[in-house]
C-alpha cells in the first residue's frame, strides 16, 4: 500500500527533485539560504535605495547589512554609486540561479514585485520590448500571485498620496516618459468603474498598453475627447525601443502607487549574449550599460535589476572576440547619432562587466557542512528515513556547489534503495560555449523606428 504523503512531504520532495535537477525552486532555496553573504549585502543595499525612491523613506528593518555595516554604504565604494543594477558572475553550476531565487525571496519579503527573466532566443537582452513583456508576464507580487501589474492597476486609489505622487511624476518632463503614459493614466482614472457602456473594456486596453501591447493613437484621442481632455496632449511618434524602456519605469512607479515597494527584475543566463552576432552583442552591452548606470530619469523610479552571467565571459568574449575594440569601431563607422550613442552605451556595459562584476564565493568548509546537514535532514524528512553519511565529492576549490548537492542527493537515493550499495561519484566539468549561433537571430528588433500605430 502506497503511503499517503503529507503536504509538507510533497513540498520537500519537490525541493529534492529540483535540487537534483539543478533547478533552484522557490521552496528549495528557502530551505538552504544563499551562502553568499557579501552578495546578499549588496542586494539589500540595492533594495534599500529602490525603496527610498521617491521621498527617501528607507525601510530600516530589512535595509541594513547583517554584518553591521550599512549595505548601501558598502555598495557605494567603487561599485557605481546609485546604480539601479547589480552584476553577478560565477561558473556553470556555481549557484547563480540559486542566488537569484534567494534574492527573489528577500525582495518579496521586503514588499517588492519580483520578475525572473531567463535570457534566451525568445527574450534577447538586446530587445527591450521582448524583455519587458517577459518581465511583466513573470511578475509576481509579495504573495506570489501572478498578474501583478493588472492587479496593481485595480488597486490604484486617486485619493492616496502615492497616487498623487504617480500622477505628478508621470506628467513631469523630468520623468522622460512619452505623453501616452500620462494620457492613458488620466483616462484610466476617469473610466474605471464608470457607468458608460464599454468604459471598463477601454480601461483594460490601457492596462494592456502598460503591459506592452500596442495602442492606436486614434483610439486614445477618441477616449480623451470622451473625458474632456482632447486638447491636452499632442503625441509624437515614438520608437518601440524607447517605449519599452519607458514602460519599465512606468510599471515600477505604478506598482509603488498601488502599495508595493517597487519592482525587482532578476536576469539569468546573461552569458547567452556571447553567442549573438556582433551587432546584437553590441546592443546587449548597451542595454547592460543602461541598466547598470544611473540616469537622471531614474532618480525617482523604484526599480532594481540583477544580472547573472558566467565568470569567464570577459576572457572568452570581451577579449576572445575582441569586442572591446571591434564593437565601438564598427558602430561608429556607421556615422549616425543613434549608432554613436549605442557605441558609447556598449562601452559602458563592457566596462561594467570588466570592473563591476561581483564574483560568487566558492563554498568553504563551513558552508559545505551547513548545506550537507540541511540537505540530509531534507532528504530524510521527504522520504521518511534516516539517511546515512555519504562521501559525495572530494572537497576541491574547483568543485561547484551544484556538483556537491547533486552528488549527495544521488548517493542518498541509491542507498535508500540498496543500503549495501557503496556509491562513488565523479564530476565532469562542461565548458561554456560562446560560438555565434545564427538560430538566436530572432528577426525582431525593437531598435527600429517603428512607432505605435495610429
C-alpha positions in Angstrom: 0.0 0.0 0.0 1.4 3.4 -1.0 1.8 5.7 2.0 -0.1 8.9 2.0 2.2 11.9 1.8 1.6 15.0 3.9 1.5 18.3 2.2 4.9 19.2 3.7 6.4 16.0 2.4 5.2 16.8 -1.1 6.9 20.2 -0.9 10.0 18.6 0.4 10.1 16.0 -2.4 9.6 18.7 -4.9 12.6 20.6 -3.4 14.7 17.4 -3.6 13.8 16.9 -7.2 14.6 20.5 -8.1 18.0 20.3 -6.4 18.7 17.0 -8.1 18.0 18.6 -11.5 19.9 21.7 -10.7 16.8 23.9 -10.8 16.6 26.4 -7.9 12.9 26.0 -6.9 11.4 28.6 -4.5 11.0 26.0 -1.7 14.4 24.5 -2.1 16.1 27.9 -1.9 14.1 28.9 1.1 15.3 25.8 2.9 19.0 26.3 2.0 19.6 30.1 2.0 22.2 31.7 -0.2 25.7 31.1 1.3 26.8 34.4 -0.3 26.7 37.0 2.5 28.6 39.7 0.6 26.3 39.5 -2.5 23.3 39.5 -0.2 24.6 42.7 1.5 25.0 44.3 -1.9 21.5 43.3 -3.0 20.0 44.6 0.3 21.6 47.9 -0.5 20.0 47.9 -3.9 16.6 47.3 -2.4 17.2 50.0 0.2 17.8 52.6 -2.5 14.9 51.5 -4.6 12.6 51.6 -1.6 13.7 55.1 -0.8 12.5 56.4 -4.2 10.7 58.7 -4.1 10.7 60.6 -0.8 13.7 59.0 0.9 11.7 56.6 3.2 14.1 53.8 3.9 12.7 50.6 5.2 15.1 50.2 8.1 14.1 46.7 9.4 15.5 45.0 6.3 17.7 47.6 4.8 20.7 47.1 7.0 23.6 44.7 6.3 23.6 41.7 8.6 27.3 42.4 9.2 26.5 45.6 10.9 27.8 47.8 8.1 25.1 49.7 6.1 24.7 47.8 2.8 24.1 51.0 0.8 27.4 52.4 2.0 29.2 49.3 1.1 27.7 49.3 -2.3 28.9 52.9 -3.0 32.6 52.1 -2.6 33.6 51.7 -6.2 30.5 49.9 -7.4 28.7 52.6 -9.3 27.1 54.7 -6.6 23.4 55.0 -7.2 23.3 52.3 -9.9 19.9 50.5 -10.1 21.6 47.2 -11.1 23.9 44.5 -9.8 26.1 42.2 -12.0 26.9 38.7 -10.6 29.5 36.3 -12.0 30.0 32.6 -11.4 30.9 29.4 -13.1 28.4 26.9 -14.5 26.7 25.3 -11.6 28.2 27.8 -9.2 24.9 28.9 -7.7 24.0 31.9 -9.7 20.4 30.9 -10.3 20.1 29.7 -6.7 21.3 33.1 -5.6 18.8 35.0 -7.9 16.0 32.9 -6.4 17.2 33.8 -2.9 17.2 37.4 -3.9 13.6 37.0 -5.0 12.8 35.8 -1.5 14.4 38.8 0.0 12.7 41.2 -2.4 9.3 39.7 -1.9 9.7 39.8 1.9 10.5 43.5 1.6 7.3 44.2 -0.3 8.6 44.2 -3.9 7.1 42.7 -7.0 9.6 40.3 -8.5 10.2 39.0 -12.0 12.8 36.5 -13.2 13.8 36.6 -16.9 16.0 34.0 -18.4 17.8 35.4 -21.5 17.0 33.2 -24.5 16.1 33.4 -28.2 12.6 34.5 -27.2 13.9 37.1 -24.7 17.0 38.5 -26.2 18.7 41.1 -24.0 19.2 43.5 -26.9 15.4 43.8 -27.4 13.9 45.8 -24.5 10.3 45.2 -25.8 10.6 41.5 -25.5 12.4 41.6 -22.2 9.7 43.9 -20.9 6.9 41.6 -21.9 8.8 38.6 -20.4 9.3 40.6 -17.1 5.7 41.6 -16.9 4.4 38.1 -17.7 6.7 36.7 -14.9 5.9 39.4 -12.3 4.6 38.1 -9.0 3.5 40.2 -6.1 4.8 39.6 -2.5 2.0 37.0 -2.0 3.4 35.1 -5.0 0.4 35.9 -7.2 0.8 36.4 -10.9 -0.7 39.3 -12.9 1.0 41.9 -10.7 0.6 44.8 -13.0 -3.1 44.3 -13.8 -4.0 43.6 -10.2 -2.0 46.7 -9.1 -3.8 48.9 -11.6 -7.1 47.7 -10.0 -5.7 48.8 -6.6 -4.9 52.4 -7.6 -6.7 54.9 -5.5 -6.8 58.5 -6.7 -7.3 59.8 -3.1 -4.0 58.5 -1.8 -0.6 60.4 -1.6 1.0 57.5 -3.6 -1.3 58.1 -6.5 -0.8 61.8 -6.4 3.0 61.2 -6.5 2.5 58.9 -9.5 0.5 61.5 -11.5 2.9 64.3 -10.6 5.8 62.2 -11.8 4.1 60.9 -15.0 3.2 64.4 -16.0 6.6 65.9 -15.3 9.1 66.4 -18.1 11.8 65.0 -15.7 10.2 61.6 -15.9 11.3 61.2 -19.5 8.0 59.5 -20.4 6.1 59.8 -23.6 2.7 61.6 -23.3 0.9 58.3 -23.9 1.5 57.3 -20.3 0.0 60.5 -18.8 -2.9 60.3 -21.2 -3.7 56.6 -20.5 -3.4 57.1 -16.8 -5.8 60.0 -16.9 -8.3 58.1 -19.0 -8.0 55.0 -16.8 -8.7 57.0 -13.7 -11.9 58.6 -15.2 -13.2 55.5 -16.9 -12.6 52.7 -14.5 -15.8 51.5 -12.9 -17.8 54.1 -14.8 -21.4 53.8 -15.9 -20.7 54.4 -19.6 -21.1 51.2 -21.6 -17.7 49.8 -22.6 -15.7 52.0 -20.2 -14.2 49.1 -18.3 -13.2 47.4 -21.6 -11.5 50.7 -22.7 -9.8 51.0 -19.3 -8.5 47.4 -19.6 -7.0 48.3 -23.0 -4.8 50.9 -21.2 -3.6 48.3 -18.8 -2.7 46.1 -21.7 -0.8 49.0 -23.2 1.2 49.4 -20.0 1.9 45.7 -20.2 3.4 46.0 -23.6 0.6 45.8 -26.1 0.2 48.4 -28.9 -2.4 51.2 -28.6 -3.8 53.1 -31.5 -3.4 56.8 -31.1 -6.7 57.4 -32.8 -8.5 55.3 -30.2 -6.7 57.1 -27.4 -7.7 60.5 -28.9 -11.3 59.4 -29.0 -11.2 58.4 -25.4 -9.6 61.7 -24.4 -12.4 63.5 -26.1 -14.9 61.5 -24.2 -13.3 62.5 -20.8 -12.9 66.2 -21.8 -9.1 66.2 -22.2 -8.7 66.2 -26.0 -6.7 69.4 -26.2 -4.1 68.5 -23.5 -1.9 66.0 -25.5 -0.2 66.2 -28.9 1.5 62.8 -29.3 4.7 62.4 -31.4 5.9 59.2 -33.0 7.9 57.0 -30.5 10.1 54.1 -31.3 9.2 50.6 -29.9 12.6 50.6 -28.2 12.1 53.9 -26.4 8.5 53.0 -25.4 9.7 49.7 -24.0 12.4 51.3 -21.9 9.9 53.8 -20.6 7.4 51.0 -19.7 9.9 49.6 -17.3 10.0 52.8 -15.4 6.2 53.5 -15.6 5.4 50.0 -14.4 7.7 50.3 -11.4 6.1 53.6 -10.4 2.6 52.2 -10.9 3.4 49.2 -8.6 4.7 51.7 -6.0 1.4 53.7 -6.3 -0.6 50.5 -5.7 1.2 49.9 -2.4 4.2 47.8 -3.3 7.8 48.9 -2.6 8.6 48.7 -6.3 9.9 46.2 -8.9 12.9 43.9 -8.9 13.9 42.1 -12.1 16.3 39.2 -12.0 18.0 38.4 -15.3 19.6 34.9 -15.6 21.9 33.3 -18.2 23.0 36.6 -19.5 26.1 35.0 -20.9 24.0 33.9 -23.9 24.7 37.3 -25.4 28.2 35.9 -26.2 26.6 33.7 -28.9 24.8 36.6 -30.6 26.1 38.3 -33.7 28.4 41.3 -33.3 25.6 43.9 -33.6 23.3 42.0 -31.3 26.1 41.7 -28.7 26.7 45.5 -29.1 23.1 46.2 -28.4 23.1 43.8 -25.5 26.1 45.6 -24.0 24.3 48.9 -24.5 21.2 47.6 -22.6 23.5 46.5 -19.8 25.1 49.9 -19.8 21.6 51.5 -19.4 20.7 49.2 -16.5 23.9 49.4 -14.6 24.3 53.2 -14.8 22.1 55.7 -13.1 20.4 58.3 -15.2 18.5 61.5 -14.2 15.2 60.0 -15.3 15.8 57.0 -12.9 16.1 59.1 -9.8 12.6 58.6 -8.6 11.9 55.1 -10.0 11.6 52.2 -7.5 13.2 49.8 -10.0 16.2 47.5 -9.5 17.7 44.7 -11.6 20.3 41.9 -11.1 22.1 40.3 -13.9 23.9 36.9 -13.6 26.4 35.6 -16.1 29.4 33.2 -16.3 32.6 34.4 -14.8 34.7 33.6 -17.9 32.7 35.9 -20.1 35.3 38.7 -20.1 38.2 36.4 -21.2 36.1 34.4 -23.7 34.1 37.2 -25.3 35.4 40.7 -24.5 38.9 39.5 -25.0 38.5 36.4 -27.0 36.3 38.0 -29.7 38.0 41.4 -29.3 34.6 43.1 -28.6 36.3 45.9 -26.7 37.8 47.3 -29.9 35.7 45.8 -32.7 32.3 46.9 -31.4 32.9 50.6 -30.9 34.9 50.8 -34.1 32.2 49.1 -36.3 29.3 51.1 -34.7 31.0 54.4 -35.1 31.8 53.6 -38.7 28.1 53.8 -39.4 28.4 57.6 -38.8 25.0 58.2 -37.3 24.0 59.7 -33.9 22.0 56.6 -33.0 24.9 54.3 -33.5 27.3 56.6 -31.8 25.0 56.5 -28.7 24.8 52.7 -28.9 28.6 52.6 -29.1 29.0 54.7 -26.0 26.5 52.7 -24.0 28.1 49.4 -25.2 31.4 50.6 -24.0 29.8 51.4 -20.6 28.3 47.9 -20.5 31.6 46.2 -21.3 33.4 48.2 -18.7 30.8 47.2 -16.1 31.5 43.6 -17.0 35.2 44.2 -16.5 35.1 46.2 -13.3 31.8 45.7 -11.5 31.1 42.0 -11.8 30.7 40.6 -8.3 32.1 37.1 -8.3 30.4 34.4 -6.2 32.4 33.0 -3.5 33.2 29.2 -3.7 31.7 27.3 -0.8 34.1 27.0 2.1 34.2 24.0 4.6 31.7 25.7 6.9 29.2 26.4 4.1 29.5 22.8 2.8 28.9 21.4 6.2 25.9 23.6 6.7 24.4 22.7 3.3 25.2 19.0 3.8 23.4 18.9 7.1 20.4 20.8 5.8 20.1 18.5 2.7 20.5 15.4 4.8 17.6 16.4 7.0 15.5 17.5 4.0 16.0 14.1 2.3 15.2 12.2 5.5 12.0 14.2 6.1 10.9 13.9 2.4 11.3 10.2 2.2 10.7 9.3 5.9 14.0 7.6 6.6 17.4 8.2 8.3 20.0 8.9 5.6 23.5 7.6 6.4 26.5 9.8 5.8 27.7 9.7 2.2 31.2 10.5 0.8 30.0 12.8 -2.0 32.7 14.6 -4.0 36.2 15.3 -2.8 36.2 18.9 -1.5 38.3 20.8 -4.0 38.3 24.5 -4.7 37.2 24.0 -8.3 34.1 21.9 -7.4 30.9 23.7 -7.8 28.1 23.8 -5.2 25.7 22.2 -7.7 28.0 19.3 -8.1 28.2 18.7 -4.4 24.5 18.9 -4.0 23.7 16.5 -6.8 26.3 14.0 -5.6 24.9 13.9 -2.1 21.3 13.6 -3.3 22.0 10.9 -5.9 24.0 8.9 -3.3 21.2 9.1 -0.8 18.7 8.0 -3.4 20.8 4.9 -4.3 21.4 3.9 -0.7 17.8 4.3 0.2 17.0 1.7 -2.5 20.0 -0.5 -1.6 21.5 0.1 1.9 24.5 -2.1 1.0 25.4 0.0 -2.0 28.7 1.9 -1.8 28.3 5.0 -4.1 31.2 6.8 -5.8 30.5 9.9 -7.7 32.7 11.5 -10.4 32.2 15.1 -11.6 32.9 16.3 -15.1 33.1 20.0 -16.0 31.3 21.3 -19.1 33.0 24.2 -20.8 30.9 27.3 -21.7 30.1 27.6 -25.4 30.4 31.1 -26.8 30.3 30.3 -30.6 27.9 32.5 -32.5 24.6 30.9 -33.2 22.5 32.0 -36.1 19.5 30.3 -34.6 19.5 33.1 -32.0 18.7 35.7 -34.7 15.1 36.3 -33.8 14.3 38.6 -36.8 12.7 41.2 -34.5 14.4 44.4 -33.5 13.0 46.9 -31.0 15.7 49.3 -32.1 13.9 50.1 -35.3 12.0 53.3 -35.7 8.6 51.6 -35.7 6.1 53.8 -33.9 2.9 52.8 -32.2 0.2 52.6 -34.9 -2.1 55.5 -35.5 
